[in-house]
Amino acid sequence: MSDFLADCPARLALELIADKWTAVVLYGLSRGPVRHGDLVELIGGISRKVLTQTLRRLEAHGLVRRHAYAEVPPRVEYELTPLGATLIEPIHVLTEWAKANGDAVLDALDAQGGLSTSA
């Protein structure tokens, strides 16, 4: 259990990838470099501000690379680093689990008097 103490690297990494938007943004970058506006459209439901914050955090942690081209108007693309790319398979596995079990999770929540499936 010591792998998840407050200041250990494993816990810090899990906190990073457990963020609401991290997995979605990383997966959005999994097919190659993407511009900010295209990523907003691809993901859907994320504000430009939150996407910028998420990309900056992922860049600071070595998972995403930002490349600004010297053009007018400026063009900026984001892509996964080799480290970031190592997360795509685990994200895919979790996505498949969510597809297979999402209804069961919502049914269990409903059975306990939780949120309805329309929420």
BELFEN-V644961 format. One line per field, one symbol per residue. phi: phi as a letter, one per 30 degrees, with the letter a starting at -180 (. if undefined). psi: psi as a letter, one per 40 degrees, with the letter a starting at -180 (. if undefined). burial: b if it has 16 or more other ideal C-beta (glycine too) atoms within 10 Angstrom, else e. A space follows every 50 residues. Layout:
# BELFEN-V644961
phi=???
psi=???
burial=???
This chain:
# BELFEN-V644961
phi=.ddbdecdedddddddddeeceddddddcdckebdedddedddiicdddd deddddddddcicbccbccdbbddbbbcbddedddddddddddddddddd cedddddddddcidddddd
psi=eeefideiddddddddeeidedddddddeeeaiiiddddddddhehiddd ddddddddddeedihhhhigihiihhiiiiiddddeeddddddddddddd eddddddddddefaiiee.
burial=eeeeeeeeeeeeeeeebeeebbbbbbbbbbeeebeeeebbeebeebeeee beebbebbeebebbbeeeeeeeeeeebbbbeeebeebbeebeeeeeeeee eeeeeeeeeeeeeeeeeee
